[in-house]
C-alpha cells in the first residue's frame, strides 16, 4: 500500500452526508440474495459519505454517469457507508465494520467485485484520482474476471498485500524507536530499506526525521530535502510536494514527524 504525503494525503470536503443513491442497496446479505436470483455479480462501494472527499468525487464523477450505469447492469450495487457524523443504526454500523474487516478494507473509497454464490471477492480498486472520470475507472474494474482462477488470484493478492502491510508496520515501529532514541544514522538506514527503489521518498522522510530529532540542525534537514527534490526530477507533482516541505523546513522547526512514510501519489485510501 502506498503511503501519502501530509499535504497530498486527504481530500476531505465539508459535505452534507448523502443517502445511498437510487439503485444501490445497503444490506450486503440482501444483495447476495438478489444477485443469486438475478445471476449477477455484486459491486460493493466502501465509502465515507460525510467526510471522504475522494469518495464523493468518485460518486459524482463516475457512479452518476451513463457509462457506469451501462456497466452496472451486470451487477447488484451495494453501498456500505462509514460516516463520521451521519446517524447510523448500531446494528448497521457493526455489520459494516464486520464486512470491512473480513475483506481487509483499509481505505476509502474501495470498490470490491464479489461472486454472489461464494461470497468471495474477485476484484478490488482502491482510491480514486479526481478528474480521471469513468473511462479509466471502468477499465480497471473490467479487467477482473469472475472465475475460480480470478477469485483465487484476488485472494492471493489480498494476502500478499496484508503481509506487506504487516512488514511495513514492523519496519515503521523500528523507525519510531530510532527517532525516539535520536539515532539519525539508524533512521536513514531504515528509511533506505523501507523505500528502496522509490526515488526521493527515503530522502524526504530523512529530512522530516532530521527536523524532528534536531530542529536546530536545519542545514541537515534542508540537505536531505534538496536531495529528495533532485531524485524526484521528472515527477512534477512529487517535486512540488517536496519543495513545499522544504519551504516549511526553511521557515522554521515543525513538530516531530514520527515515522509516517511519505507518498508518491494522491490516493488512498488505500
C-alpha positions as CSV (number, residue, x, y, z in Angstrom):
1,X,0.0,0.0,0.0
2,X,1.4,3.3,-1.0
3,X,1.6,5.9,1.9
4,X,0.9,9.5,1.3
5,X,2.3,13.0,1.8
6,X,0.6,15.0,4.5
7,X,-0.1,17.8,2.1
8,X,-1.5,15.5,-0.5
9,X,-3.0,12.8,1.6
10,X,-6.6,13.7,2.1
11,X,-9.1,15.4,0.0
12,X,-11.6,16.0,2.8
13,X,-14.6,18.1,1.9
14,X,-17.2,19.8,4.0
15,X,-20.3,18.0,2.7
16,X,-23.7,17.0,3.7
17,X,-24.0,13.3,4.1
18,X,-25.9,11.8,1.3
19,X,-28.2,8.7,1.4
20,X,-27.4,5.7,-0.8
21,X,-28.2,6.6,-4.4
22,X,-31.1,5.1,-6.3
23,X,-30.3,1.6,-7.4
24,X,-27.8,1.0,-4.6
25,X,-28.7,-1.4,-1.7
26,X,-27.2,-1.0,1.7
27,X,-27.5,-4.6,3.0
28,X,-25.0,-7.0,1.6
29,X,-26.9,-10.1,2.8
30,X,-30.0,-9.0,1.0
31,X,-27.9,-8.0,-2.1
32,X,-26.5,-11.5,-2.3
33,X,-30.0,-13.0,-2.4
34,X,-30.9,-10.6,-5.2
35,X,-27.7,-11.3,-7.1
36,X,-28.1,-15.1,-6.9
37,X,-31.7,-14.8,-8.1
38,X,-30.7,-12.5,-11.0
39,X,-27.5,-14.3,-11.7
40,X,-25.3,-11.3,-11.3
41,X,-22.1,-10.4,-9.5
42,X,-22.0,-7.8,-6.8
43,X,-20.2,-4.4,-6.8
44,X,-19.6,-3.0,-3.3
45,X,-18.6,0.6,-2.6
46,X,-17.0,1.1,0.8
47,X,-17.4,4.9,1.3
48,X,-17.3,7.6,3.9
49,X,-20.3,9.7,2.7
50,X,-19.9,12.7,5.0
51,X,-16.2,13.1,5.2
52,X,-14.3,11.3,2.4
53,X,-13.6,13.7,-0.4
54,X,-12.3,11.1,-2.8
55,X,-15.5,9.0,-2.2
56,X,-17.7,12.0,-3.0
57,X,-15.6,12.7,-6.2
58,X,-15.9,9.0,-7.2
59,X,-19.7,9.1,-6.8
60,X,-20.1,12.4,-8.6
61,X,-17.6,11.7,-11.5
62,X,-18.2,8.0,-12.1
63,X,-21.2,6.5,-10.4
64,X,-23.6,9.1,-11.7
65,X,-22.5,8.7,-15.3
66,X,-24.3,6.9,-18.2
67,X,-21.1,4.9,-18.7
68,X,-21.2,3.5,-15.2
69,X,-24.9,2.9,-15.3
70,X,-24.5,0.8,-18.5
71,X,-21.6,-1.1,-16.9
72,X,-23.6,-1.7,-13.7
73,X,-26.4,-3.5,-15.4
74,X,-24.4,-6.7,-14.8
75,X,-24.1,-6.1,-11.1
76,X,-26.1,-5.7,-8.0
77,X,-24.8,-2.4,-6.4
78,X,-24.2,-2.1,-2.7
79,X,-23.1,0.9,-0.7
80,X,-21.5,0.3,2.7
81,X,-21.1,3.6,4.5
82,X,-18.7,4.5,7.3
83,X,-19.7,8.1,8.2
84,X,-18.3,10.3,10.9
85,X,-21.4,12.3,11.8
86,X,-24.3,10.8,9.8
87,X,-26.6,8.8,12.1
88,X,-26.4,5.1,11.6
89,X,-28.2,2.3,13.5
90,X,-25.8,0.4,15.8
91,X,-26.5,-2.9,14.0
92,X,-25.8,-1.4,10.6
93,X,-22.5,0.1,11.9
94,X,-21.5,-3.2,13.4
95,X,-22.3,-5.2,10.3
96,X,-20.5,-2.8,8.0
97,X,-17.4,-3.0,10.3
98,X,-17.6,-6.8,10.2
99,X,-17.6,-6.8,6.4
100,X,-14.8,-4.2,6.3
101,X,-12.6,-6.4,8.5
102,X,-13.5,-9.6,6.5
103,X,-12.2,-8.0,3.3
104,X,-9.4,-6.1,4.9
105,X,-10.5,-2.8,3.6
106,X,-8.1,-0.2,4.9
107,X,-9.0,3.0,3.0
108,X,-11.9,4.8,1.3
109,X,-13.1,4.6,-1.3
110,X,-12.6,0.9,-2.0
111,X,-14.7,-0.9,-4.6
112,X,-15.0,-4.7,-4.5
113,X,-16.4,-7.1,-7.0
114,X,-17.9,-10.1,-5.4
115,X,-19.2,-13.5,-6.6
116,X,-22.7,-13.8,-5.2
117,X,-22.7,-17.6,-4.8
118,X,-19.4,-17.9,-2.9
119,X,-19.2,-14.5,-1.3
120,X,-15.6,-14.3,-2.5
121,X,-14.1,-11.1,-3.9
122,X,-12.6,-11.3,-7.3
123,X,-11.6,-7.7,-7.9
124,X,-10.6,-4.6,-5.9
125,X,-10.0,-1.0,-6.8
126,X,-8.8,1.3,-4.0
127,X,-8.8,5.1,-4.2
128,X,-9.8,7.5,-6.9
129,X,-8.0,10.2,-8.8
130,X,-10.3,13.2,-9.0
131,X,-10.9,14.3,-12.6
132,X,-10.0,10.9,-14.1
133,X,-13.6,10.1,-14.9
134,X,-15.4,6.8,-15.7
135,X,-13.3,5.6,-18.7
136,X,-10.2,4.8,-16.7
137,X,-12.1,3.6,-13.6
138,X,-14.3,1.2,-15.5
139,X,-11.4,-0.1,-17.5
140,X,-9.8,-1.1,-14.2
141,X,-13.0,-2.8,-13.0
142,X,-13.5,-4.6,-16.3
143,X,-10.0,-6.2,-16.0
144,X,-11.3,-8.5,-13.3
145,X,-12.8,-11.8,-14.2
146,X,-15.3,-13.7,-12.0
147,X,-13.9,-17.2,-12.5
148,X,-12.3,-19.7,-10.0
149,X,-8.9,-18.6,-11.2
150,X,-9.8,-14.9,-10.9
151,X,-11.1,-15.3,-7.4
152,X,-8.0,-17.3,-6.4
153,X,-5.8,-14.6,-7.9
154,X,-7.7,-11.9,-6.0
155,X,-7.3,-13.9,-2.7
156,X,-3.6,-14.3,-3.2
157,X,-3.1,-10.6,-4.0
158,X,-5.1,-9.7,-0.8
159,X,-3.0,-12.0,1.3
160,X,0.2,-10.6,-0.2
161,X,-1.0,-7.0,0.5
162,X,-1.8,-7.9,4.1
163,X,1.7,-9.4,4.6
164,X,3.3,-6.3,3.0
165,X,1.3,-4.0,5.4
166,X,2.4,-6.1,8.3
167,X,6.1,-5.9,7.3
168,X,5.8,-2.1,6.8
169,X,4.2,-1.7,10.2
170,X,7.0,-3.6,11.8
171,X,9.6,-1.5,9.9
172,X,7.8,1.7,10.9
173,X,7.9,0.7,14.6
174,X,11.7,0.3,14.3
175,X,11.9,3.8,12.7
176,X,9.8,5.3,15.5
177,X,12.1,3.7,18.1
178,X,15.2,5.1,16.3
179,X,13.7,8.6,16.1
180,X,12.9,8.4,19.8
181,X,16.5,7.5,20.5
182,X,17.6,10.3,18.2
183,X,19.7,7.8,16.2
184,X,19.6,9.6,12.9
185,X,22.1,7.2,11.2
186,X,19.8,4.2,12.0
187,X,16.7,6.2,10.8
188,X,18.4,6.8,7.5
189,X,19.3,3.1,7.1
190,X,15.8,2.0,7.9
191,X,14.2,4.5,5.5
192,X,16.6,3.3,2.8
193,X,15.3,-0.2,3.4
194,X,11.7,0.8,3.5
195,X,11.7,2.9,0.4
196,X,14.2,1.1,-1.8
197,X,13.5,1.8,-5.4
198,X,11.3,4.9,-4.8
199,X,13.4,8.0,-5.7
200,X,13.1,10.8,-3.3
201,X,10.8,9.2,-0.8
202,X,13.5,8.0,1.6
203,X,15.3,11.3,1.4
204,X,12.3,13.5,2.1
205,X,11.5,11.3,5.1
206,X,15.1,11.7,6.3
207,X,14.6,15.5,6.1
208,X,11.5,15.3,8.2
209,X,13.0,13.0,10.7
210,X,16.1,15.2,11.0
211,X,13.9,18.2,11.7
212,X,12.1,16.2,14.4
213,X,15.2,14.8,16.0
214,X,17.2,18.1,16.0
215,X,15.1,21.1,15.0
216,X,18.2,23.4,15.4
217,X,20.1,21.5,12.7
218,X,18.2,23.0,9.8
219,X,21.1,22.6,7.4
220,X,21.0,18.8,7.6
221,X,17.2,18.7,7.1
222,X,17.5,21.0,4.1
223,X,20.3,18.9,2.6
224,X,18.0,15.9,2.5
225,X,15.1,17.9,1.2
226,X,17.2,19.1,-1.7
227,X,18.4,15.6,-2.4
228,X,14.8,14.4,-2.5
229,X,13.9,17.1,-5.0
230,X,16.8,16.1,-7.2
231,X,15.9,12.4,-7.0
232,X,12.3,13.1,-7.9
233,X,13.2,15.1,-11.1
234,X,10.7,14.2,-13.8
235,X,7.7,13.8,-11.4
236,X,6.3,17.3,-11.3
237,X,3.7,16.5,-8.7
238,X,6.2,14.9,-6.3
239,X,8.8,17.6,-6.9
240,X,6.3,20.3,-6.0
241,X,5.3,18.4,-2.9
242,X,8.9,18.1,-1.8
243,X,9.5,21.8,-2.4
244,X,6.5,22.6,-0.2
245,X,8.0,20.5,2.6
246,X,11.4,22.2,2.0
247,X,9.8,25.6,2.4
248,X,8.2,24.6,5.7
249,X,11.6,23.4,7.0
250,X,13.2,26.6,5.8
251,X,10.6,28.7,7.7
252,X,11.3,27.0,11.0
253,X,11.1,23.8,13.1
254,X,7.9,21.8,12.9
255,X,6.5,19.0,15.1
256,X,8.5,15.8,15.0
257,X,7.1,13.7,12.1
258,X,7.4,10.3,13.8
259,X,7.9,7.6,11.2
260,X,5.0,8.3,9.0
261,X,6.2,7.5,5.5
262,X,5.8,9.9,2.6
263,X,3.8,9.0,-0.5
264,X,4.2,9.2,-4.2
265,X,0.6,9.6,-5.1
266,X,-2.6,11.4,-4.0
267,X,-4.8,8.4,-3.4
268,X,-5.8,6.0,-0.9
269,X,-7.2,5.3,0.9
270,X,-5.8,2.6,0.0
